[in-house]
Amino acid sequence: MAEMVSRANNRQSGCFRLLDRTLSNVLRILKQKGGTRITMKVVSEASSMMML
């Protein structure tokens, strides 16, 4: 949770749109893998899916 808050509040690269896209990718990954727990590994994987 702290990582997601940090991403949303980062003055240089954070914004609601980025947070929304990251969360959407996190949910997509969890659904594909049948997972229920958000980990840093999942957040990193979700971030790598985005083209910034």
PyMOL commands that place a pseudoatom at each C-alpha (Angstrom):
pseudoatom trace, name=CA, resn=MET, resi=1, chain=A, elem=C, hetatm=0, pos=[0.000, 0.000, 0.000]
pseudoatom trace, name=CA, resn=ALA, resi=2, chain=A, elem=C, hetatm=0, pos=[2.824, 2.377, 0.843]
pseudoatom trace, name=CA, resn=GLU, resi=3, chain=A, elem=C, hetatm=0, pos=[4.307, 1.914, -2.628]
pseudoatom trace, name=CA, resn=MET, resi=4, chain=A, elem=C, hetatm=0, pos=[1.002, 2.750, -4.318]
pseudoatom trace, name=CA, resn=VAL, resi=5, chain=A, elem=C, hetatm=0, pos=[0.565, 5.889, -2.169]
pseudoatom trace, name=CA, resn=SER, resi=6, chain=A, elem=C, hetatm=0, pos=[4.124, 6.885, -2.974]
pseudoatom trace, name=CA, resn=ARG, resi=7, chain=A, elem=C, hetatm=0, pos=[3.474, 6.501, -6.695]
pseudoatom trace, name=CA, resn=ALA, resi=8, chain=A, elem=C, hetatm=0, pos=[0.314, 8.593, -6.509]
pseudoatom trace, name=CA, resn=ASN, resi=9, chain=A, elem=C, hetatm=0, pos=[1.998, 11.387, -4.530]
pseudoatom trace, name=CA, resn=ASN, resi=10, chain=A, elem=C, hetatm=0, pos=[5.325, 11.551, -6.353]
pseudoatom trace, name=CA, resn=ARG, resi=11, chain=A, elem=C, hetatm=0, pos=[5.766, 15.179, -7.482]
pseudoatom trace, name=CA, resn=GLN, resi=12, chain=A, elem=C, hetatm=0, pos=[7.863, 14.230, -10.513]
pseudoatom trace, name=CA, resn=SER, resi=13, chain=A, elem=C, hetatm=0, pos=[6.012, 11.241, -11.930]
pseudoatom trace, name=CA, resn=GLY, resi=14, chain=A, elem=C, hetatm=0, pos=[2.904, 10.586, -9.858]
pseudoatom trace, name=CA, resn=CYS, resi=15, chain=A, elem=C, hetatm=0, pos=[-0.642, 11.283, -10.861]
pseudoatom trace, name=CA, resn=PHE, resi=16, chain=A, elem=C, hetatm=0, pos=[-4.071, 9.722, -10.544]
pseudoatom trace, name=CA, resn=ARG, resi=17, chain=A, elem=C, hetatm=0, pos=[-3.986, 8.450, -14.135]
pseudoatom trace, name=CA, resn=LEU, resi=18, chain=A, elem=C, hetatm=0, pos=[-0.730, 6.573, -13.511]
pseudoatom trace, name=CA, resn=LEU, resi=19, chain=A, elem=C, hetatm=0, pos=[-2.125, 5.115, -10.279]
pseudoatom trace, name=CA, resn=ASP, resi=20, chain=A, elem=C, hetatm=0, pos=[-5.316, 4.056, -12.066]
pseudoatom trace, name=CA, resn=ARG, resi=21, chain=A, elem=C, hetatm=0, pos=[-3.376, 2.354, -14.874]
pseudoatom trace, name=CA, resn=THR, resi=22, chain=A, elem=C, hetatm=0, pos=[-1.092, 0.604, -12.395]
pseudoatom trace, name=CA, resn=LEU, resi=23, chain=A, elem=C, hetatm=0, pos=[-4.044, -0.691, -10.371]
pseudoatom trace, name=CA, resn=SER, resi=24, chain=A, elem=C, hetatm=0, pos=[-5.796, -1.890, -13.528]
pseudoatom trace, name=CA, resn=ASN, resi=25, chain=A, elem=C, hetatm=0, pos=[-2.696, -3.840, -14.504]
pseudoatom trace, name=CA, resn=VAL, resi=26, chain=A, elem=C, hetatm=0, pos=[-2.341, -5.223, -10.970]
pseudoatom trace, name=CA, resn=LEU, resi=27, chain=A, elem=C, hetatm=0, pos=[-5.932, -6.509, -11.109]
pseudoatom trace, name=CA, resn=ARG, resi=28, chain=A, elem=C, hetatm=0, pos=[-5.323, -8.005, -14.564]
pseudoatom trace, name=CA, resn=ILE, resi=29, chain=A, elem=C, hetatm=0, pos=[-2.220, -9.856, -13.306]
pseudoatom trace, name=CA, resn=LEU, resi=30, chain=A, elem=C, hetatm=0, pos=[-3.991, -11.149, -10.198]
pseudoatom trace, name=CA, resn=LYS, resi=31, chain=A, elem=C, hetatm=0, pos=[-6.918, -12.379, -12.288]
pseudoatom trace, name=CA, resn=GLN, resi=32, chain=A, elem=C, hetatm=0, pos=[-4.618, -14.168, -14.748]
pseudoatom trace, name=CA, resn=LYS, resi=33, chain=A, elem=C, hetatm=0, pos=[-2.626, -15.840, -11.972]
pseudoatom trace, name=CA, resn=GLY, resi=34, chain=A, elem=C, hetatm=0, pos=[-5.560, -16.503, -9.668]
pseudoatom trace, name=CA, resn=GLY, resi=35, chain=A, elem=C, hetatm=0, pos=[-3.912, -14.444, -6.949]
pseudoatom trace, name=CA, resn=THR, resi=36, chain=A, elem=C, hetatm=0, pos=[-5.481, -12.349, -4.238]
pseudoatom trace, name=CA, resn=ARG, resi=37, chain=A, elem=C, hetatm=0, pos=[-2.487, -10.611, -2.667]
pseudoatom trace, name=CA, resn=ILE, resi=38, chain=A, elem=C, hetatm=0, pos=[-0.826, -7.490, -4.040]
pseudoatom trace, name=CA, resn=THR, resi=39, chain=A, elem=C, hetatm=0, pos=[2.925, -7.729, -3.593]
pseudoatom trace, name=CA, resn=MET, resi=40, chain=A, elem=C, hetatm=0, pos=[5.813, -5.561, -4.728]
pseudoatom trace, name=CA, resn=LYS, resi=41, chain=A, elem=C, hetatm=0, pos=[6.527, -8.197, -7.387]
pseudoatom trace, name=CA, resn=VAL, resi=42, chain=A, elem=C, hetatm=0, pos=[3.005, -7.768, -8.796]
pseudoatom trace, name=CA, resn=VAL, resi=43, chain=A, elem=C, hetatm=0, pos=[3.271, -3.959, -8.665]
pseudoatom trace, name=CA, resn=SER, resi=44, chain=A, elem=C, hetatm=0, pos=[6.624, -4.096, -10.465]
pseudoatom trace, name=CA, resn=GLU, resi=45, chain=A, elem=C, hetatm=0, pos=[5.210, -6.417, -13.106]
pseudoatom trace, name=CA, resn=ALA, resi=46, chain=A, elem=C, hetatm=0, pos=[2.206, -4.124, -13.559]
pseudoatom trace, name=CA, resn=SER, resi=47, chain=A, elem=C, hetatm=0, pos=[4.482, -1.114, -13.938]
pseudoatom trace, name=CA, resn=SER, resi=48, chain=A, elem=C, hetatm=0, pos=[6.604, -2.829, -16.538]
pseudoatom trace, name=CA, resn=MET, resi=49, chain=A, elem=C, hetatm=0, pos=[3.475, -3.409, -18.649]
pseudoatom trace, name=CA, resn=MET, resi=50, chain=A, elem=C, hetatm=0, pos=[3.007, 0.338, -19.130]
pseudoatom trace, name=CA, resn=MET, resi=51, chain=A, elem=C, hetatm=0, pos=[4.645, 2.473, -21.754]
pseudoatom trace, name=CA, resn=LEU, resi=52, chain=A, elem=C, hetatm=0, pos=[5.543, 5.799, -20.157]
for i in range(1, 52): cmd.bond("trace and resi %d" % i, "trace and resi %d" % (i + 1))
show_as sticks, trace
zoom trace
